[in-house]
Amino acid sequence: MRTDKALLVKGIKYLAITALTMFLAPVVIYQAFKNQDHPWYLPVLVIGLILAVVAIALGFYGIKLMVDSLFGKKK
């Protein structure tokens, strides 16, 4: 069995986006909590929480793609 290089590259791309959102989400959440009296507090906090959930989901999906490329899909 050989490694599916296209699927491996796709998984690495997803993990790169995951790394970006892993650093971006805490910064956005921190900025929201730092400015609690600002009218945009709640929308910024919601965006930060959405980014955190997206980071987790993309991380799992990227790892799944890499494992599928290395070991093949389950039948």
MOPAC internal coordinates of N, CA, C and O (Angstrom, degrees):
PM7 1SCF
backbone

  N    0.0000 0     0.00 0     0.00 0    0    0    0
  C    1.4464 1     0.00 0     0.00 0    1    0    0
  C    1.5357 1   108.46 1     0.00 0    2    1    0
  O    1.2310 1   120.87 1   -42.85 1    3    2    1
  N    1.3066 1   115.95 1   137.15 1    3    2    1
  C    1.4520 1   121.20 1  -178.52 1    5    3    2
  C    1.5139 1   110.77 1  -109.80 1    6    5    3
  O    1.2310 1   121.59 1   -19.66 1    7    6    5
  N    1.3268 1   114.57 1   160.34 1    7    6    5
  C    1.4614 1   120.92 1   178.32 1    9    7    6
  C    1.5253 1   110.01 1   -77.92 1   10    9    7
  O    1.2310 1   120.85 1   -46.70 1   11   10    9
  N    1.3177 1   115.99 1   133.30 1   11   10    9
  C    1.4637 1   121.60 1   175.21 1   13   11   10
  C    1.5294 1   107.54 1   -82.02 1   14   13   11
  O    1.2310 1   120.90 1   -80.28 1   15   14   13
  N    1.3253 1   115.89 1    99.72 1   15   14   13
  C    1.4696 1   120.83 1  -173.44 1   17   15   14
  C    1.5253 1   112.84 1   -65.24 1   18   17   15
  O    1.2310 1   119.82 1   143.76 1   19   18   17
  N    1.3167 1   117.94 1   -36.24 1   19   18   17
  C    1.4657 1   120.60 1   179.83 1   21   19   18
  C    1.5292 1   110.44 1   -64.69 1   22   21   19
  O    1.2310 1   120.48 1   138.62 1   23   22   21
  N    1.3317 1   116.68 1   -41.38 1   23   22   21
  C    1.4552 1   120.84 1   178.93 1   25   23   22
  C    1.5245 1   110.77 1   -69.66 1   26   25   23
  O    1.2310 1   120.34 1   144.77 1   27   26   25
  N    1.3271 1   116.96 1   -35.23 1   27   26   25
  C    1.4668 1   120.90 1   177.60 1   29   27   26
  C    1.5263 1   111.03 1   -65.10 1   30   29   27
  O    1.2310 1   120.29 1   137.51 1   31   30   29
  N    1.3225 1   117.04 1   -42.49 1   31   30   29
  C    1.4706 1   121.12 1   178.53 1   33   31   30
  C    1.5213 1   110.11 1   -64.71 1   34   33   31
  O    1.2310 1   120.52 1   140.44 1   35   34   33
  N    1.3255 1   116.62 1   -39.56 1   35   34   33
  C    1.4625 1   120.44 1   178.01 1   37   35   34
  C    1.5347 1   110.59 1   -63.19 1   38   37   35
  O    1.2310 1   120.31 1   139.31 1   39   38   37
  N    1.3281 1   117.02 1   -40.69 1   39   38   37
  C    1.4646 1   120.77 1   177.11 1   41   39   38
  C    1.5146 1   112.32 1   -64.61 1   42   41   39
  O    1.2310 1   120.21 1   140.72 1   43   42   41
  N    1.3126 1   117.21 1   -39.28 1   43   42   41
  C    1.4645 1   121.10 1   178.51 1   45   43   42
  C    1.5298 1   110.28 1   -66.53 1   46   45   43
  O    1.2310 1   120.22 1   142.53 1   47   46   45
  N    1.3263 1   117.18 1   -37.47 1   47   46   45
  C    1.4657 1   120.28 1   177.09 1   49   47   46
  C    1.5261 1   110.85 1   -63.55 1   50   49   47
  O    1.2310 1   120.67 1   137.69 1   51   50   49
  N    1.3319 1   116.32 1   -42.31 1   51   50   49
  C    1.4618 1   119.59 1   178.18 1   53   51   50
  C    1.5288 1   110.74 1   -63.96 1   54   53   51
  O    1.2310 1   120.04 1   142.37 1   55   54   53
  N    1.3244 1   117.54 1   -37.63 1   55   54   53
  C    1.4637 1   119.71 1   178.30 1   57   55   54
  C    1.5270 1   111.32 1   -69.87 1   58   57   55
  O    1.2310 1   119.71 1   149.93 1   59   58   57
  N    1.3179 1   118.17 1   -30.07 1   59   58   57
  C    1.4623 1   120.37 1   175.56 1   61   59   58
  C    1.5287 1   110.71 1   -67.69 1   62   61   59
  O    1.2310 1   120.66 1   138.28 1   63   62   61
  N    1.3268 1   116.35 1   -41.72 1   63   62   61
  C    1.4661 1   119.88 1   176.09 1   65   63   62
  C    1.5238 1   110.01 1   -65.36 1   66   65   63
  O    1.2310 1   120.58 1   143.82 1   67   66   65
  N    1.3312 1   116.49 1   -36.18 1   67   66   65
  C    1.4642 1   120.95 1   177.12 1   69   67   66
  C    1.5208 1   110.74 1   -61.26 1   70   69   67
  O    1.2310 1   120.31 1   135.68 1   71   70   69
  N    1.3223 1   117.01 1   -44.32 1   71   70   69
  C    1.4590 1   119.78 1   179.46 1   73   71   70
  C    1.5236 1   111.23 1   -61.66 1   74   73   71
  O    1.2310 1   120.53 1   141.21 1   75   74   73
  N    1.3162 1   116.59 1   -38.79 1   75   74   73
  C    1.4634 1   120.44 1   177.92 1   77   75   74
  C    1.5277 1   110.92 1   -63.68 1   78   77   75
  O    1.2310 1   120.15 1   132.69 1   79   78   77
  N    1.3153 1   117.31 1   -47.31 1   79   78   77
  C    1.4626 1   119.89 1  -178.80 1   81   79   78
  C    1.5301 1   111.88 1   -71.78 1   82   81   79
  O    1.2310 1   119.91 1   153.80 1   83   82   81
  N    1.3271 1   117.78 1   -26.20 1   83   82   81
  C    1.4676 1   119.89 1   176.93 1   85   83   82
  C    1.5273 1   111.31 1   -66.10 1   86   85   83
  O    1.2310 1   119.91 1   149.22 1   87   86   85
  N    1.3089 1   117.78 1   -30.78 1   87   86   85
  C    1.4600 1   120.50 1   177.37 1   89   87   86
  C    1.5326 1   111.73 1   -89.38 1   90   89   87
  O    1.2310 1   120.13 1   148.62 1   91   90   89
  N    1.3191 1   117.35 1   -31.38 1   91   90   89
  C    1.4491 1   121.04 1  -177.17 1   93   91   90
  C    1.5325 1   112.19 1   -73.91 1   94   93   91
  O    1.2310 1   119.91 1   139.54 1   95   94   93
  N    1.3217 1   117.79 1   -40.46 1   95   94   93
  C    1.4706 1   121.42 1  -176.38 1   97   95   94
  C    1.5342 1   112.47 1   -61.36 1   98   97   95
  O    1.2310 1   118.28 1   131.49 1   99   98   97
  N    1.3387 1   120.88 1   -48.51 1   99   98   97
  C    1.4658 1   118.87 1   178.69 1  101   99   98
  C    1.5247 1   113.51 1   -64.42 1  102  101   99
  O    1.2310 1   119.99 1   148.10 1  103  102  101
  N    1.3246 1   117.62 1   -31.90 1  103  102  101
  C    1.4617 1   120.27 1   178.16 1  105  103  102
  C    1.5247 1   110.14 1   -66.16 1  106  105  103
  O    1.2310 1   120.40 1   136.55 1  107  106  105
  N    1.3269 1   116.84 1   -43.45 1  107  106  105
  C    1.4607 1   120.59 1   179.61 1  109  107  106
  C    1.5271 1   110.50 1   -66.41 1  110  109  107
  O    1.2310 1   120.10 1   138.01 1  111  110  109
  N    1.3271 1   117.42 1   -41.99 1  111  110  109
  C    1.4689 1   120.52 1   178.67 1  113  111  110
  C    1.5263 1   110.50 1   -64.60 1  114  113  111
  O    1.2310 1   120.10 1   139.23 1  115  114  113
  N    1.3215 1   117.42 1   -40.77 1  115  114  113
  C    1.4622 1   121.29 1   178.23 1  117  115  114
  C    1.5318 1   111.01 1   -62.43 1  118  117  115
  O    1.2310 1   120.51 1   136.99 1  119  118  117
  N    1.3210 1   116.62 1   -43.01 1  119  118  117
  C    1.4596 1   120.04 1   178.66 1  121  119  118
  C    1.5256 1   111.50 1   -64.09 1  122  121  119
  O    1.2310 1   120.64 1   144.59 1  123  122  121
  N    1.3282 1   116.37 1   -35.41 1  123  122  121
  C    1.4672 1   119.31 1   178.27 1  125  123  122
  C    1.5278 1   110.33 1   -65.94 1  126  125  123
  O    1.2310 1   120.05 1   134.59 1  127  126  125
  N    1.3268 1   117.50 1   -45.41 1  127  126  125
  C    1.4659 1   119.95 1  -178.99 1  129  127  126
  C    1.5273 1   112.11 1   -70.45 1  130  129  127
  O    1.2310 1   120.72 1   153.25 1  131  130  129
  N    1.3163 1   116.24 1   -26.75 1  131  130  129
  C    1.4666 1   119.74 1   178.86 1  133  131  130
  C    1.5283 1   111.08 1   -71.74 1  134  133  131
  O    1.2310 1   119.73 1   153.01 1  135  134  133
  N    1.3163 1   118.12 1   -26.99 1  135  134  133
  C    1.4628 1   122.87 1  -177.02 1  137  135  134
  C    1.5265 1   110.74 1  -117.82 1  138  137  135
  O    1.2310 1   119.91 1  -124.53 1  139  138  137
  N    1.3034 1   117.78 1    55.47 1  139  138  137
  C    1.4617 1   121.15 1  -175.92 1  141  139  138
  C    1.5260 1   113.09 1   -67.31 1  142  141  139
  O    1.2310 1   119.57 1   155.28 1  143  142  141
  N    1.3245 1   118.43 1   -24.72 1  143  142  141
  C    1.4572 1   119.83 1  -179.46 1  145  143  142
  C    1.5348 1   112.79 1   -86.61 1  146  145  143
  O    1.2310 1   119.88 1   176.90 1  147  146  145
  N    1.3122 1   117.83 1    -3.10 1  147  146  145
  C    1.4622 1   122.81 1  -179.92 1  149  147  146
  C    1.5346 1   109.53 1   -78.92 1  150  149  147
  O    1.2310 1   119.94 1   -34.19 1  151  150  149
  N    1.3382 1   117.73 1   145.81 1  151  150  149
  C    1.4684 1   119.48 1  -179.63 1  153  151  150
  C    1.5287 1   114.09 1   -65.07 1  154  153  151
  O    1.2310 1   119.85 1   157.90 1  155  154  153
  N    1.3239 1   117.89 1   -22.10 1  155  154  153
  C    1.4648 1   121.55 1   179.93 1  157  155  154
  C    1.5261 1   112.72 1   -90.97 1  158  157  155
  O    1.2310 1   120.18 1  -166.82 1  159  158  157
  N    1.3295 1   117.25 1    13.18 1  159  158  157
  C    1.4671 1   121.12 1  -177.16 1  161  159  158
  C    1.5257 1   111.72 1   -57.62 1  162  161  159
  O    1.2310 1   120.27 1   126.40 1  163  162  161
  N    1.3153 1   117.09 1   -53.60 1  163  162  161
  C    1.4646 1   120.98 1  -174.93 1  165  163  162
  C    1.5324 1   112.89 1   -66.25 1  166  165  163
  O    1.2310 1   118.51 1   135.04 1  167  166  165
  N    1.3330 1   120.44 1   -44.96 1  167  166  165
  C    1.4754 1   118.39 1   177.64 1  169  167  166
  C    1.5302 1   113.18 1   -62.20 1  170  169  167
  O    1.2310 1   120.23 1   142.00 1  171  170  169
  N    1.3364 1   117.17 1   -38.00 1  171  170  169
  C    1.4655 1   119.84 1   179.63 1  173  171  170
  C    1.5244 1   110.22 1   -68.32 1  174  173  171
  O    1.2310 1   120.39 1   141.02 1  175  174  173
  N    1.3218 1   116.87 1   -38.98 1  175  174  173
  C    1.4578 1   120.33 1   177.96 1  177  175  174
  C    1.5242 1   111.06 1   -64.27 1  178  177  175
  O    1.2310 1   120.20 1   137.80 1  179  178  177
  N    1.3193 1   117.22 1   -42.20 1  179  178  177
  C    1.4655 1   120.95 1   178.68 1  181  179  178
  C    1.5258 1   110.61 1   -63.55 1  182  181  179
  O    1.2310 1   120.12 1   138.33 1  183  182  181
  N    1.3182 1   117.37 1   -41.67 1  183  182  181
  C    1.4684 1   120.97 1   178.07 1  185  183  182
  C    1.5296 1   110.03 1   -62.36 1  186  185  183
  O    1.2310 1   120.12 1   137.76 1  187  186  185
  N    1.3266 1   117.38 1   -42.24 1  187  186  185
  C    1.4552 1   120.63 1   178.17 1  189  187  186
  C    1.5137 1   112.59 1   -63.20 1  190  189  187
  O    1.2310 1   120.39 1   139.05 1  191  190  189
  N    1.3196 1   116.86 1   -40.95 1  191  190  189
  C    1.4656 1   119.81 1   178.54 1  193  191  190
  C    1.5260 1   111.79 1   -68.30 1  194  193  191
  O    1.2310 1   120.51 1   142.56 1  195  194  193
  N    1.3230 1   116.62 1   -37.44 1  195  194  193
  C    1.4653 1   120.03 1   176.00 1  197  195  194
  C    1.5272 1   110.42 1   -63.85 1  198  197  195
  O    1.2310 1   120.27 1   138.29 1  199  198  197
  N    1.3281 1   117.09 1   -41.71 1  199  198  197
  C    1.4716 1   120.47 1   177.45 1  201  199  198
  C    1.5225 1   111.43 1   -62.33 1  202  201  199
  O    1.2310 1   120.21 1   143.45 1  203  202  201
  N    1.3300 1   117.20 1   -36.55 1  203  202  201
  C    1.4635 1   120.50 1   178.55 1  205  203  202
  C    1.5308 1   110.88 1   -65.75 1  206  205  203
  O    1.2310 1   120.42 1   137.17 1  207  206  205
  N    1.3179 1   116.80 1   -42.83 1  207  206  205
  C    1.4683 1   120.20 1   178.71 1  209  207  206
  C    1.5257 1   110.41 1   -66.76 1  210  209  207
  O    1.2310 1   120.35 1   140.68 1  211  210  209
  N    1.3283 1   116.93 1   -39.32 1  211  210  209
  C    1.4650 1   121.05 1   178.05 1  213  211  210
  C    1.5281 1   110.43 1   -63.47 1  214  213  211
  O    1.2310 1   120.03 1   140.58 1  215  214  213
  N    1.3231 1   117.55 1   -39.42 1  215  214  213
  C    1.4660 1   120.55 1   178.59 1  217  215  214
  C    1.5200 1   111.17 1   -61.63 1  218  217  215
  O    1.2310 1   120.48 1   137.18 1  219  218  217
  N    1.3146 1   116.69 1   -42.82 1  219  218  217
  C    1.4647 1   120.08 1   179.53 1  221  219  218
  C    1.5290 1   110.56 1   -65.64 1  222  221  219
  O    1.2310 1   120.55 1   133.97 1  223  222  221
  N    1.3287 1   116.56 1   -46.03 1  223  222  221
  C    1.4703 1   120.42 1  -178.33 1  225  223  222
  C    1.5302 1   111.32 1   -64.09 1  226  225  223
  O    1.2310 1   120.34 1   136.16 1  227  226  225
  N    1.3266 1   116.95 1   -43.84 1  227  226  225
  C    1.4690 1   119.71 1   179.21 1  229  227  226
  C    1.5234 1   111.84 1   -66.13 1  230  229  227
  O    1.2310 1   120.53 1   146.78 1  231  230  229
  N    1.3209 1   116.58 1   -33.22 1  231  230  229
  C    1.4606 1   119.75 1   177.30 1  233  231  230
  C    1.5163 1   111.63 1   -63.28 1  234  233  231
  O    1.2310 1   120.75 1   132.55 1  235  234  233
  N    1.3236 1   116.17 1   -47.45 1  235  234  233
  C    1.4621 1   119.56 1   178.30 1  237  235  234
  C    1.5229 1   111.31 1   -64.01 1  238  237  235
  O    1.2310 1   120.18 1   138.21 1  239  238  237
  N    1.3322 1   117.26 1   -41.79 1  239  238  237
  C    1.4537 1   120.54 1  -178.72 1  241  239  238
  C    1.5339 1   111.10 1   -66.92 1  242  241  239
  O    1.2310 1   120.31 1   139.62 1  243  242  241
  N    1.3235 1   117.01 1   -40.38 1  243  242  241
  C    1.4642 1   120.04 1   178.58 1  245  243  242
  C    1.5141 1   112.27 1   -64.64 1  246  245  243
  O    1.2310 1   120.33 1   138.98 1  247  246  245
  N    1.3224 1   116.98 1   -41.02 1  247  246  245
  C    1.4699 1   120.29 1   177.57 1  249  247  246
  C    1.5179 1   110.16 1   -66.67 1  250  249  247
  O    1.2310 1   120.15 1   140.79 1  251  250  249
  N    1.3415 1   117.32 1   -39.21 1  251  250  249
  C    1.4652 1   120.78 1   178.18 1  253  251  250
  C    1.5291 1   110.56 1   -61.56 1  254  253  251
  O    1.2310 1   120.48 1   137.31 1  255  254  253
  N    1.3300 1   116.70 1   -42.69 1  255  254  253
  C    1.4645 1   119.80 1   178.91 1  257  255  254
  C    1.5243 1   111.07 1   -63.39 1  258  257  255
  O    1.2310 1   120.26 1   139.43 1  259  258  257
  N    1.3073 1   117.10 1   -40.57 1  259  258  257
  C    1.4604 1   119.80 1  -179.64 1  261  259  258
  C    1.5273 1   111.35 1   -67.19 1  262  261  259
  O    1.2310 1   120.29 1   138.90 1  263  262  261
  N    1.3128 1   117.05 1   -41.10 1  263  262  261
  C    1.4670 1   120.29 1   178.51 1  265  263  262
  C    1.5186 1   110.15 1   -65.57 1  266  265  263
  O    1.2310 1   120.15 1   138.57 1  267  266  265
  N    1.3458 1   117.32 1   -41.43 1  267  266  265
  C    1.4635 1   120.30 1   177.14 1  269  267  266
  C    1.5253 1   111.42 1   -63.04 1  270  269  267
  O    1.2310 1   120.11 1   143.85 1  271  270  269
  N    1.3227 1   117.39 1   -36.15 1  271  270  269
  C    1.4624 1   118.78 1  -179.91 1  273  271  270
  C    1.5238 1   111.99 1   -71.25 1  274  273  271
  O    1.2310 1   120.38 1   147.72 1  275  274  273
  N    1.3241 1   116.87 1   -32.28 1  275  274  273
  C    1.4617 1   120.02 1  -178.45 1  277  275  274
  C    1.5257 1   112.65 1   -82.09 1  278  277  275
  O    1.2310 1   120.14 1   138.47 1  279  278  277
  N    1.3259 1   117.34 1   -41.53 1  279  278  277
  C    1.4624 1   120.56 1  -173.08 1  281  279  278
  C    1.5164 1   113.97 1  -109.83 1  282  281  279
  O    1.2310 1   119.15 1   174.43 1  283  282  281
  N    1.2981 1   119.23 1    -5.57 1  283  282  281
  C    1.4569 1   122.52 1  -177.91 1  285  283  282
  C    1.5067 1   111.26 1    87.64 1  286  285  283
  O    1.2310 1   121.34 1   -17.58 1  287  286  285
  N    1.3262 1   115.05 1   162.42 1  287  286  285
  C    1.4571 1   120.07 1  -178.80 1  289  287  286
  C    1.5232 1   109.61 1   -79.98 1  290  289  287
  O    1.2310 1   121.33 1   -28.06 1  291  290  289
  N    1.3470 1   115.06 1   151.94 1  291  290  289
  C    1.4595 1   119.52 1   175.26 1  293  291  290
  C    1.5254 1   109.72 1   -69.97 1  294  293  291
  O    1.2310 1   121.41 1   -34.07 1  295  294  293
  N    1.3058 1   114.92 1   145.93 1  295  294  293
  C    1.4628 1   118.86 1  -179.27 1  297  295  294
  C    1.5037 1   109.92 1  -104.22 1  298  297  295
  O    1.2310 1   120.10 1   180.00 1  299  298  297

